Amino acid sequence: MKKSSPTSIAASSKNSRRRFLKGLGVSLALPLFETFSLNAFGMCTGKQSPRFIGVYMPCGVLLNDWYSLFPGNGATAGARTVNWQSRKMAGENLSSVIQTGNQWNAMPAIQPINSIGLKSKISLYNHLSNQGLQMMDLNNSAGSIKPYDGGEHPVGGSSYLSCTGCRNTGILNGTSIDQVIAEHYKEQNLVHSIQLSSGMRNYAADGILQIHSERISWNSTSSPLPYVSPAAAFQRYFNVNNNATATANQKKSSILDFIRNDATQLNTQLSYNDRQRLDQYLTSVRAVEQRIQSTTVNSCSMSPRNYPNYNLGDNFTNYDRGLHIDLMFEIMALAAQCNITNSMSYMIDHERSEFDYFIDNKFHSYHGSQHGSDEGLGAITHYHMQRFANFIKTLDGIQDLNGMSALDNSVVMIGSGLMGRFQNETPLDPTSTLGGGDYTHKRSALPLLFAGSGGGRLKTDQHVALPALTKLSNCYQTLINEVYCLPQTQFANSDGIISEMLI
């Protein structure tokens, strides 16, 4: 392609080690290079601050397909969970039960990670609870905060990273952990934080404002709007200085066409390791571009699509949910490779998703499966976890400046804000320990998985059954203090840290 104007290699004023390749209407962010981070003795001084990546699945999972460790008394996982929580509520001093290495097994939902050999880099914590979360009470003129134990879908989703909920018509919520981390690192990052979503249907689930079903990332007064279109997300996060005067045809071209000569020039200045790093990055950029350009997923928007289900047909005739998910994971992997931010969040779908998944020649309604189909919920969870496994495998293949993998330098969290079901058990609890009634909407034993060690600060390859009703906010407090080394003394309703997480 003929270039219309000269291009140049530029350094960011925010970070002298940060490089861009610039062309007409484009400015491609590049990884940090050790070549520009060497001291007088030729040693690399580049530091890698740990990333946080929060991934959300709606509607819960089959808990006994996720966890294998259920302490307590009873013939089934559900019965033991009720017993474990009842004993805690009765005042018994419970201790964690811990299995490490070969002592614990990867259950069906986790098997995709085991199959790629990364079980040693994950950890599971059963009995993290967000049940007694803080609730913003906007009906009170003082905006008071009070405990809340209800189980609506939007409350589970919106409180996933904030441990604060909202049932009213306002848009307030507590600050989520990804935003706490983003604020701390904002001076060193090209992008404050990344928010992505594959949810396309707008509706007010359970009579609560739509915003609480579609977002997990919150600052103190509102929430960053997640990108749904992969093309828009790619342009926003990687073409960081996009020129508004660039023509439509130029924007459809590969960004690499505009910076090829400068990439060649830059390559001559780099060390062998950095040349490998640059080649790997540019190859990844082009692969994502090609997949984005070849799909109709980019027509996705946040505009209302008020269908009862995402059936094939209508505007979703050529829609590929798996491709949409894969592209969002690939964009986050590129962001990690490029080190443009320390904080990312991704909602696979809005909470109370009504999407109909077609898996193994059968349709499974997501929300319907939460309430009535072990087969459906298990199949959908496995579908998502296969893609998550590919994502963390990609992260594990990216080398950061400190010699560790991008996965090892991250805390990658995936799970749901609602419990889901116990396989082969009727989802009804006559006791009050799981909140009473249909526990599929409760948050007293959340399905959560953590990948990566946060730069070597967190234990991995362990399955821990914590004392019943351990606060999820304590988990985040542990990350804030021990991984990200922030002085914040309380996160939401936290009252301590979880020592079992730490090396």
C-alpha positions as CSV (number, residue, x, y, z in Angstrom):
1,M,0.0,0.0,0.0
2,K,1.3,3.4,-0.9
3,K,1.7,5.7,2.1
4,S,0.4,9.2,1.9
5,S,2.8,10.7,4.5
6,P,5.9,9.7,6.3
7,T,5.7,7.6,9.4
8,S,7.8,7.8,12.5
9,I,8.8,6.0,15.7
10,A,7.7,8.0,18.7
11,A,8.1,7.7,22.5
12,S,5.3,8.5,24.9
13,S,5.9,11.4,27.2
14,K,4.1,9.4,29.9
15,N,6.8,6.7,29.8
16,S,10.1,7.1,28.1
17,R,10.3,3.3,27.5
18,R,7.0,3.3,25.7
19,R,7.1,3.2,21.9
20,F,4.5,3.7,19.2
21,L,4.7,3.1,15.5
22,K,2.9,6.0,13.8
23,G,1.4,6.4,10.4
24,L,-1.4,8.3,8.6
25,G,-4.3,8.2,11.0
26,V,-2.9,5.4,13.1
27,S,-0.6,5.0,16.1
28,L,0.0,1.4,17.2
29,A,0.9,0.9,20.8
30,L,3.9,-1.4,21.2
31,P,5.1,-3.6,24.1
32,L,7.7,-2.4,26.5
33,F,11.2,-3.5,25.3
34,E,14.2,-4.4,27.3
35,T,16.4,-2.6,24.8
36,F,15.1,0.7,26.1
37,S,15.2,-0.5,29.7
38,L,18.9,-1.3,30.1
39,N,21.1,0.4,32.7
40,A,24.8,1.3,32.3
41,F,25.7,-2.3,33.1
42,G,23.5,-3.7,30.4
43,M,20.9,-5.1,32.9
44,C,17.2,-4.8,32.2
45,T,15.5,-2.5,34.7
46,G,12.0,-3.0,33.4
47,K,9.5,-3.8,36.1
48,Q,6.2,-5.5,35.7
49,S,3.4,-4.5,37.9
50,P,0.8,-7.2,38.3
51,R,-2.3,-7.1,36.2
52,F,-5.9,-7.8,37.3
53,I,-8.3,-9.3,34.8
54,G,-11.9,-10.0,36.0
55,V,-14.1,-12.3,33.8
56,Y,-17.8,-12.7,34.5
57,M,-20.2,-15.6,33.6
58,P,-23.9,-15.1,34.4
59,C,-26.3,-17.5,36.0
60,G,-23.9,-19.5,38.1
61,V,-22.6,-23.0,37.4
62,L,-23.1,-26.6,38.6
63,L,-21.2,-26.2,41.8
64,N,-20.2,-29.9,42.1
65,D,-18.9,-29.7,38.6
66,W,-16.7,-26.8,39.6
67,Y,-15.5,-27.7,43.1
68,S,-14.5,-31.1,44.4
69,L,-14.0,-30.1,48.1
70,F,-17.2,-29.8,50.2
71,P,-16.4,-30.1,53.9
72,G,-19.3,-30.7,56.3
73,N,-21.7,-33.5,57.0
74,G,-24.2,-34.9,54.4
75,A,-24.6,-37.3,51.6
76,T,-24.5,-34.7,48.8
77,A,-22.5,-31.5,48.0
78,G,-25.6,-29.4,48.7
79,A,-26.3,-31.0,52.0
80,R,-22.7,-30.6,53.1
81,T,-22.8,-26.9,52.0
82,V,-25.9,-26.3,54.1
83,N,-24.2,-28.1,57.1
84,W,-21.0,-26.1,56.7
85,Q,-22.9,-22.8,56.7
86,S,-25.2,-23.8,59.5
87,R,-22.3,-24.6,61.8
88,K,-20.7,-21.3,61.0
89,M,-23.9,-19.4,61.7
90,A,-24.2,-21.4,65.0
91,G,-20.9,-19.9,66.1
92,E,-18.6,-22.9,65.4
93,N,-15.0,-21.9,64.8
94,L,-14.4,-23.6,61.4
95,S,-11.0,-24.0,59.8
96,S,-10.1,-24.1,56.1
97,V,-9.6,-27.5,54.4
98,I,-6.8,-27.3,51.9
99,Q,-5.7,-29.7,49.1
100,T,-2.7,-29.0,47.0
101,G,-1.0,-30.5,43.9
102,N,-2.1,-34.1,43.3
103,Q,-4.5,-34.0,46.3
104,W,-7.2,-32.2,44.3
105,N,-8.9,-33.1,41.1
106,A,-10.0,-30.9,38.2
107,M,-13.8,-31.3,38.0
108,P,-15.6,-31.3,34.6
109,A,-16.0,-27.5,34.5
110,I,-12.2,-27.0,35.2
111,Q,-11.1,-29.9,32.9
112,P,-10.3,-27.6,29.9
113,I,-7.6,-26.0,32.0
114,N,-6.2,-29.3,33.2
115,S,-6.1,-30.6,29.6
116,I,-3.7,-27.9,28.6
117,G,-1.4,-28.5,31.5
118,L,-2.1,-25.3,33.5
119,K,-3.8,-26.8,36.6
120,S,-0.6,-25.9,38.5
121,K,-1.3,-22.2,37.8
122,I,-4.8,-22.0,39.1
123,S,-6.5,-22.0,42.5
124,L,-10.0,-22.5,43.8
125,Y,-11.6,-21.1,46.9
126,N,-15.0,-22.6,47.9
127,H,-17.3,-20.7,50.2
128,L,-16.4,-17.2,49.3
129,S,-19.6,-15.3,50.0
130,N,-21.0,-12.0,48.7
131,Q,-24.4,-12.6,50.4
132,G,-24.3,-9.9,53.1
133,L,-23.0,-7.3,50.7
134,Q,-23.4,-3.6,51.1
135,M,-26.4,-2.0,49.4
136,M,-26.6,1.6,48.2
137,D,-29.9,3.0,49.4
138,L,-30.6,5.8,47.0
139,N,-34.1,6.3,48.5
140,N,-32.4,7.8,51.5
141,S,-31.4,11.4,51.0
142,A,-28.1,10.7,52.8
143,G,-27.3,7.8,50.4
144,S,-26.8,5.4,53.3
145,I,-25.3,1.9,52.9
146,K,-26.9,-1.1,54.5
147,P,-26.5,-4.9,54.4
148,Y,-28.6,-6.8,51.9
149,D,-29.2,-10.5,51.4
150,G,-31.6,-10.5,48.4
151,G,-30.9,-12.6,45.4
152,E,-31.8,-10.8,42.2
153,H,-29.7,-11.3,39.1
154,P,-28.6,-7.6,38.6
155,V,-27.4,-7.5,42.3
156,G,-25.2,-10.5,41.8
157,G,-23.7,-9.2,38.6
158,S,-23.2,-5.6,39.6
159,S,-21.6,-6.5,43.0
160,Y,-19.2,-9.1,41.5
161,L,-16.1,-6.9,41.6
162,S,-17.5,-4.2,44.0
163,C,-19.1,-6.2,46.8
164,T,-21.7,-3.4,46.8
165,G,-25.1,-3.5,45.1
166,C,-27.9,-1.3,44.0
167,R,-31.6,-2.1,43.6
168,N,-32.9,1.4,43.0
169,T,-33.2,3.5,39.9
170,G,-29.9,5.3,40.2
171,I,-26.5,4.4,38.8
172,L,-24.4,4.5,41.9
173,N,-22.4,1.6,43.1
174,G,-19.3,1.0,45.2
175,T,-15.9,1.3,43.4
176,S,-14.9,-2.1,42.0
177,I,-11.5,-3.7,42.6
178,D,-10.5,-3.3,38.9
179,Q,-11.0,0.5,39.2
180,V,-9.1,0.7,42.5
181,I,-6.1,-1.0,40.7
182,A,-6.6,1.1,37.6
183,E,-6.4,4.4,39.6
184,H,-3.3,3.3,41.3
185,Y,-1.4,2.6,38.1
186,K,-3.0,5.2,35.9
187,E,0.2,7.3,35.5
188,Q,2.1,4.5,34.0
189,N,-0.6,3.1,31.7
190,L,-1.5,4.2,28.2
191,V,-5.2,3.2,28.9
192,H,-6.8,3.7,32.3
193,S,-8.6,0.3,32.2
194,I,-10.4,-2.0,29.7
195,Q,-14.1,-3.0,29.8
196,L,-15.5,-5.5,27.4
197,S,-18.8,-7.3,27.1
198,S,-20.5,-9.8,24.7
199,G,-24.0,-8.9,26.0
200,M,-26.3,-7.4,23.4
201,R,-29.8,-7.5,24.8
202,N,-31.0,-4.5,26.9
203,Y,-33.6,-5.2,29.5
204,A,-34.3,-4.4,33.1
205,A,-33.9,-7.9,34.7
206,D,-35.9,-8.4,37.9
207,G,-37.3,-4.8,37.6
208,I,-33.8,-3.3,38.3
209,L,-32.2,-0.7,36.1
210,Q,-30.5,-2.3,33.1
211,I,-27.1,-0.8,34.0
212,H,-26.8,-3.2,36.9
213,S,-27.2,-6.3,34.6
214,E,-24.6,-5.2,32.0
215,R,-21.7,-3.9,34.0
216,I,-19.3,-5.2,36.6
217,S,-16.8,-2.3,36.6
218,W,-17.7,0.7,38.7
219,N,-16.0,3.9,39.9
220,S,-17.5,6.0,42.7
221,T,-20.2,7.6,40.7
222,S,-21.0,5.6,37.6
223,S,-19.5,3.0,35.4
224,P,-17.3,2.8,32.3
225,L,-19.4,1.6,29.4
226,P,-18.1,-1.8,28.1
227,Y,-17.2,-2.2,24.5
228,V,-19.4,-4.8,22.7
229,S,-18.0,-4.5,19.2
230,P,-14.5,-6.2,18.9
231,A,-13.6,-3.7,16.1
232,A,-14.5,-0.7,18.2
233,A,-12.5,-2.1,21.1
234,F,-9.5,-2.9,19.0
235,Q,-9.5,0.6,17.5
236,R,-10.0,2.2,20.9
237,Y,-7.3,0.3,22.8
238,F,-4.5,-0.2,20.2
239,N,-4.9,2.6,17.6
240,V,-4.5,4.9,20.6
241,N,-4.0,8.2,18.6
242,N,-6.5,7.4,15.9
243,N,-6.7,10.4,13.5
244,A,-10.3,11.4,12.8
245,T,-9.3,12.6,9.3
246,A,-8.4,9.0,8.2
247,T,-10.7,7.8,5.5
248,A,-13.1,4.9,5.9
249,N,-11.0,2.8,3.5
250,Q,-7.8,3.5,5.5
251,K,-9.6,2.4,8.7
252,K,-10.6,-0.8,7.0
253,S,-7.0,-1.5,6.1
254,S,-4.6,-3.3,8.3
255,I,-2.9,-1.0,10.8
256,L,0.3,-2.8,9.9
257,D,0.2,-1.5,6.3
258,F,0.8,2.0,7.7
259,I,3.7,1.2,10.0
260,R,5.5,-1.6,8.2
261,N,8.6,0.5,7.2
262,D,8.9,1.8,10.7
263,A,8.6,-1.7,12.2
264,T,11.5,-2.7,10.0
265,Q,13.5,0.3,11.2
266,L,12.7,-0.4,14.8
267,N,13.6,-4.0,14.4
268,T,17.2,-3.0,13.7
269,Q,17.4,-1.2,17.1
270,L,16.2,-4.1,19.2
271,S,17.9,-6.9,21.0
272,Y,17.3,-10.5,19.9
273,N,14.7,-11.0,22.6
274,D,12.9,-7.8,21.7
275,R,12.9,-8.7,18.0
276,Q,11.1,-11.9,19.0
277,R,8.7,-10.0,21.2
278,L,7.9,-7.5,18.4
279,D,7.4,-10.2,15.8
280,Q,5.1,-12.2,18.1
281,Y,3.1,-9.0,18.9
282,L,2.7,-7.9,15.3
283,T,1.7,-11.4,14.3
284,S,-1.0,-11.4,17.0
285,V,-2.2,-8.0,15.9
286,R,-2.7,-9.1,12.3
287,A,-4.4,-12.4,13.4
288,V,-6.9,-10.4,15.5
289,E,-7.5,-7.9,12.7
290,Q,-8.2,-10.6,10.2
291,R,-10.7,-12.4,12.5
292,I,-12.4,-9.1,13.2
293,Q,-12.6,-8.1,9.5
294,S,-14.1,-11.5,8.5
295,T,-17.0,-11.5,11.0
296,T,-20.4,-9.9,11.4
297,V,-19.9,-9.6,15.1
298,N,-18.8,-6.0,14.7
299,S,-22.3,-4.9,14.1
300,C,-23.0,-5.6,17.8
301,S,-23.9,-2.5,19.7
302,M,-25.5,-1.5,23.0
303,S,-28.7,-0.5,21.2
304,P,-31.9,-2.2,22.4
305,R,-32.6,-5.6,20.9
306,N,-35.8,-6.7,22.7
307,Y,-36.1,-10.3,21.7
308,P,-37.1,-12.9,24.2
309,N,-34.2,-15.1,23.2
310,Y,-31.1,-14.8,20.9
311,N,-32.5,-17.4,18.5
312,L,-31.0,-17.8,15.1
313,G,-32.7,-15.4,12.7
314,D,-33.6,-11.8,12.8
315,N,-30.5,-9.6,13.3
316,F,-28.6,-12.6,14.7
317,T,-28.7,-14.8,11.5
318,N,-24.9,-14.9,11.2
319,Y,-24.0,-14.2,14.8
320,D,-21.3,-16.5,16.3
321,R,-21.3,-16.2,20.1
322,G,-18.1,-18.4,20.3
323,L,-16.2,-16.1,17.9
324,H,-17.4,-13.0,19.8
325,I,-16.1,-14.5,23.1
326,D,-12.8,-15.6,21.5
327,L,-12.2,-12.1,20.0
328,M,-12.7,-10.4,23.3
329,F,-10.2,-12.8,25.0
330,E,-7.8,-12.2,22.1
331,I,-8.1,-8.4,22.6
332,M,-7.3,-8.8,26.3
333,A,-4.3,-11.0,25.5
334,L,-3.0,-8.3,23.1
335,A,-3.5,-5.7,25.8
336,A,-1.4,-7.8,28.2
337,Q,1.2,-8.4,25.5
338,C,1.4,-4.6,24.9
339,N,1.2,-3.7,28.6
340,I,-1.3,-0.9,28.0
341,T,-3.1,-1.3,31.3
342,N,-3.0,-3.2,34.6
343,S,-6.8,-3.5,34.8
344,M,-9.3,-5.3,32.6
345,S,-12.9,-6.7,33.0
346,Y,-15.0,-8.7,30.6
347,M,-18.7,-9.8,30.9
348,I,-19.3,-12.9,28.7
349,D,-23.0,-11.8,28.8
350,H,-25.4,-9.7,30.8
351,E,-26.6,-11.2,34.1
352,R,-29.7,-13.3,33.6
353,S,-28.7,-14.1,30.0
354,E,-31.4,-15.5,27.9
355,F,-29.1,-16.5,25.1
356,D,-29.8,-19.9,23.5
357,Y,-26.5,-21.8,23.0
358,F,-26.4,-24.5,20.3
359,I,-23.9,-27.1,21.7
360,D,-23.6,-30.6,20.4
361,N,-26.6,-30.2,18.1
362,K,-28.9,-29.1,20.9
363,F,-30.2,-25.7,22.1
364,H,-29.7,-24.8,25.7
365,S,-31.2,-21.6,27.2
366,Y,-28.8,-20.0,29.6
367,H,-31.2,-18.7,32.2
368,G,-33.5,-21.6,31.7
369,S,-30.7,-24.0,32.4
370,Q,-29.8,-22.2,35.6
371,H,-33.3,-23.2,36.9
372,G,-34.1,-26.4,35.2
373,S,-31.3,-28.2,33.3
374,D,-28.1,-29.7,34.7
375,E,-27.1,-30.8,31.2
376,G,-27.6,-27.3,29.8
377,L,-25.8,-25.4,32.5
378,G,-22.9,-27.8,32.5
379,A,-22.6,-27.6,28.7
380,I,-22.6,-23.8,28.6
381,T,-20.1,-23.5,31.5
382,H,-17.8,-26.0,29.7
383,Y,-18.2,-23.9,26.5
384,H,-17.0,-20.8,28.3
385,M,-14.2,-22.5,30.2
386,Q,-12.7,-24.0,27.0
387,R,-12.3,-20.4,25.7
388,F,-11.0,-19.2,29.0
389,A,-8.5,-22.0,29.0
390,N,-7.3,-20.9,25.6
391,F,-7.0,-17.3,26.9
392,I,-4.8,-18.2,29.9
393,K,-2.7,-20.5,27.7
394,T,-2.0,-17.5,25.4
395,L,-1.1,-15.4,28.5
396,D,1.3,-18.1,29.7
397,G,3.1,-18.0,26.3
398,I,3.8,-14.2,26.6
399,Q,7.0,-13.3,28.3
400,D,7.1,-10.1,30.3
401,L,10.3,-8.0,30.8
402,N,11.0,-9.6,34.2
403,G,11.2,-13.0,32.5
404,M,7.9,-14.3,33.9
405,S,4.9,-15.1,31.8
406,A,2.1,-12.6,31.5
407,L,-0.1,-15.2,33.3
408,D,2.3,-15.5,36.2
409,N,2.4,-11.7,36.4
410,S,-1.4,-11.5,36.6
411,V,-4.4,-12.3,38.8
412,V,-7.0,-13.6,36.3
413,M,-10.4,-14.3,37.9
414,I,-13.4,-16.0,36.4
415,G,-16.7,-16.9,38.0
416,S,-20.2,-15.8,38.6
417,G,-22.0,-13.5,41.0
418,L,-24.6,-16.2,41.6
419,M,-24.3,-19.7,42.9
420,G,-26.1,-21.7,40.3
421,R,-27.1,-25.3,41.0
422,F,-25.9,-28.5,42.6
423,Q,-26.0,-31.3,40.0
424,N,-28.8,-33.9,40.5
425,E,-30.2,-31.9,43.4
426,T,-33.4,-29.9,43.6
427,P,-32.4,-26.2,44.0
428,L,-34.5,-25.6,47.1
429,D,-33.2,-25.1,50.6
430,P,-35.7,-25.2,53.4
431,T,-33.1,-23.7,55.9
432,S,-32.0,-20.2,56.1
433,T,-28.3,-20.9,55.7
434,L,-28.4,-20.5,51.9
435,G,-30.8,-17.6,52.1
436,G,-33.9,-19.8,52.0
437,G,-36.0,-20.9,49.0
438,D,-34.4,-21.2,45.6
439,Y,-30.7,-20.9,46.2
440,T,-29.7,-20.5,42.5
441,H,-29.9,-16.7,43.0
442,K,-27.9,-16.6,46.2
443,R,-24.3,-15.6,46.7
444,S,-23.2,-17.6,49.8
445,A,-20.8,-20.0,48.0
446,L,-19.8,-18.4,44.7
447,P,-18.1,-20.3,41.9
448,L,-14.7,-18.6,41.5
449,L,-11.4,-19.5,39.9
450,F,-8.1,-17.6,40.1
451,A,-5.3,-18.1,37.5
452,G,-1.8,-16.7,37.9
453,S,0.2,-15.8,40.9
454,G,0.2,-12.0,40.8
455,G,3.9,-11.8,40.2
456,G,4.7,-14.6,42.6
457,R,2.6,-13.4,45.6
458,L,-0.3,-15.9,45.4
459,K,-0.3,-19.6,46.0
460,T,-1.5,-21.7,43.0
461,D,-2.3,-25.4,42.4
462,Q,-4.6,-25.5,45.4
463,H,-8.2,-26.1,46.2
464,V,-9.3,-24.5,49.5
465,A,-12.7,-24.9,51.2
466,L,-12.7,-21.8,53.4
467,P,-14.7,-21.4,56.6
468,A,-18.3,-20.9,55.5
469,L,-19.5,-17.4,54.5
470,T,-15.9,-16.0,54.1
471,K,-16.4,-12.6,52.7
472,L,-15.6,-12.1,49.0
473,S,-14.5,-8.6,50.0
474,N,-11.8,-10.1,52.1
475,C,-10.4,-11.8,49.0
476,Y,-10.2,-8.4,47.3
477,Q,-8.7,-6.8,50.4
478,T,-6.0,-9.5,50.2
479,L,-5.2,-8.7,46.6
480,I,-5.2,-4.9,47.2
481,N,-2.8,-5.1,50.2
482,E,-0.6,-8.1,49.4
483,V,-0.4,-8.2,45.6
484,Y,-0.9,-4.6,44.5
485,C,0.6,-3.2,47.8
486,L,-2.0,-0.4,48.2
487,P,-2.5,1.2,51.6
488,Q,-6.3,1.0,51.4
489,T,-7.4,-0.6,54.7
490,Q,-10.9,-1.6,53.8
491,F,-12.6,-2.7,50.6
492,A,-16.5,-2.5,50.8
493,N,-17.4,-4.6,53.9
494,S,-14.1,-6.4,54.3
495,D,-12.8,-7.2,57.8
496,G,-9.5,-8.9,57.1
497,I,-7.4,-10.8,54.6
498,I,-7.3,-14.5,53.6
499,S,-3.9,-15.9,54.5
500,E,-4.6,-19.1,52.6
501,M,-4.2,-17.2,49.3
502,L,-0.6,-16.0,50.1
503,I,2.7,-17.7,49.6
